[in-house]
Amino acid sequence: MKYFYIPIAAIILFFTACKENHDTHQGSPDNHIETGELQITLNDGQKWELDDHTQMMFKAMTERVDAGGDINAVGKGLKSDLDKLIQGCTMTGEAHNQLHAFLTPFIPAVQKLSTNGSAESLKTVEELLQKYPKYFE
């Protein structure tokens, strides 16, 4: 039962740790993209620009997955990277909101990978990381 609360706590922590500004909306309905669990609005057809910290952490997570190795170690490393991403969040505005839309399925996928280390959960994380550069720069 405790594994049920961990992803929920991570999501709550992320949403409350960041400085949010929900008053800005630069996207339009024409730029709405649905990809499975992702619902991301592009910035007038362009990718969202993220801060250096966020870019660095996603680069590290992508490199960790691409390097392969023991699935359990990859999962635990991704969990650590995700914690650093959350702790260092300073983003605001609509780019921040769109990052949250991406992280909504990503956080539980990483949590599942870090706790069970299955090939299926690794595949989910890989698929989400492959979608990341389509929306963010």
C-alpha positions as CSV (number, residue, x, y, z in Angstrom):
1,M,0.0,0.0,0.0
2,K,2.9,2.4,0.7
3,Y,3.9,2.2,-3.0
4,F,0.6,3.8,-3.9
5,Y,1.3,6.9,-1.9
6,I,4.9,7.5,-3.1
7,P,4.0,8.6,-6.7
8,I,1.1,10.7,-5.4
9,A,3.5,12.4,-2.9
10,A,6.0,13.0,-5.7
11,I,3.4,14.7,-7.9
12,I,2.1,16.8,-5.0
13,L,5.7,17.8,-4.1
14,F,6.4,18.8,-7.7
15,F,3.3,20.9,-8.1
16,T,3.8,22.7,-4.8
17,A,7.6,23.1,-5.0
18,C,7.5,25.1,-8.2
19,K,6.7,28.7,-8.5
20,E,3.5,28.6,-10.5
21,N,1.9,31.2,-12.7
22,H,-1.3,29.9,-14.2
23,D,-2.5,33.3,-15.5
24,T,-0.4,33.1,-18.7
25,H,-1.6,31.0,-21.7
26,Q,0.4,31.5,-24.9
27,G,-0.9,28.3,-26.7
28,S,-3.9,28.1,-28.8
29,P,-6.4,25.2,-29.2
30,D,-5.0,24.7,-32.7
31,N,-1.7,23.7,-31.1
32,H,-3.1,21.1,-28.8
33,I,-1.5,17.7,-29.2
34,E,-2.6,14.5,-27.5
35,T,-0.1,11.7,-27.4
36,G,-1.4,8.8,-25.3
37,E,-1.4,10.2,-21.8
38,L,0.3,13.5,-22.8
39,Q,-1.8,16.5,-23.4
40,I,0.6,19.3,-24.3
41,T,-0.1,22.7,-26.0
42,L,2.7,24.0,-28.1
43,N,3.8,27.6,-27.8
44,D,2.1,28.9,-31.0
45,G,3.3,25.8,-32.8
46,Q,6.8,26.0,-31.3
47,K,8.6,24.0,-28.6
48,W,8.5,25.4,-25.1
49,E,11.8,26.9,-23.9
50,L,12.9,25.4,-20.5
51,D,15.4,26.7,-18.0
52,D,18.9,25.4,-17.9
53,H,18.4,23.2,-14.8
54,T,15.4,21.4,-16.4
55,Q,17.2,20.9,-19.7
56,M,20.3,19.5,-17.8
57,M,18.2,17.1,-15.8
58,F,16.3,15.8,-18.8
59,K,19.6,15.4,-20.7
60,A,20.9,13.4,-17.7
61,M,17.8,11.2,-17.6
62,T,17.9,10.5,-21.3
63,E,21.6,9.6,-21.2
64,R,21.0,7.3,-18.2
65,V,18.3,5.4,-20.1
66,D,20.4,5.3,-23.3
67,A,23.4,3.9,-21.4
68,G,21.3,1.0,-20.3
69,G,22.6,-1.4,-17.7
70,D,20.9,-3.0,-14.8
71,I,17.2,-2.0,-14.9
72,N,17.0,-1.5,-11.1
73,A,20.0,0.8,-11.1
74,V,18.6,2.8,-14.0
75,G,15.3,3.2,-12.2
76,K,16.9,4.3,-9.0
77,G,19.2,6.7,-10.9
78,L,16.2,8.2,-12.7
79,K,14.3,8.6,-9.4
80,S,17.3,10.5,-8.0
81,D,17.5,12.7,-11.2
82,L,13.7,13.4,-11.0
83,D,14.1,14.4,-7.3
84,K,16.9,16.8,-8.3
85,L,14.7,18.2,-11.1
86,I,11.8,18.8,-8.7
87,Q,14.0,20.4,-6.0
88,G,15.7,22.8,-8.4
89,C,12.5,23.9,-10.2
90,T,12.2,27.7,-10.6
91,M,10.1,27.8,-13.8
92,T,6.9,29.8,-14.0
93,G,4.4,30.6,-16.7
94,E,2.9,28.5,-19.4
95,A,6.2,26.6,-20.1
96,H,6.1,25.5,-16.5
97,N,2.4,24.4,-16.9
98,Q,3.3,22.4,-20.0
99,L,6.2,20.7,-18.3
100,H,3.7,19.6,-15.6
101,A,1.5,18.1,-18.3
102,F,4.5,16.1,-19.4
103,L,5.5,15.1,-15.9
104,T,2.0,13.9,-14.9
105,P,2.6,10.5,-16.6
106,F,6.4,10.6,-16.3
107,I,6.7,10.8,-12.5
108,P,4.6,7.6,-11.9
109,A,6.4,5.8,-14.7
110,V,9.8,6.6,-13.1
111,Q,8.5,5.7,-9.7
112,K,7.2,2.3,-11.0
113,L,10.5,1.7,-12.7
114,S,12.5,2.5,-9.5
115,T,10.3,0.2,-7.4
116,N,9.8,-2.8,-9.7
117,G,12.5,-2.5,-12.3
118,S,10.5,-4.2,-15.0
119,A,11.2,-4.1,-18.7
120,E,7.7,-2.8,-19.3
121,S,8.1,0.2,-17.0
122,L,11.5,0.9,-18.6
123,K,9.8,0.9,-22.0
124,T,7.2,3.4,-20.8
125,V,9.9,5.8,-19.5
126,E,11.8,5.4,-22.8
127,E,8.7,6.3,-24.8
128,L,8.1,9.4,-22.7
129,L,11.7,10.5,-23.0
130,Q,11.5,10.1,-26.7
131,K,8.5,12.5,-26.8
132,Y,10.1,15.1,-24.6
133,P,12.2,16.8,-27.4
134,K,9.1,17.1,-29.6
135,Y,7.7,19.7,-27.1
136,F,10.5,21.2,-25.2
137,E,13.9,22.8,-25.9
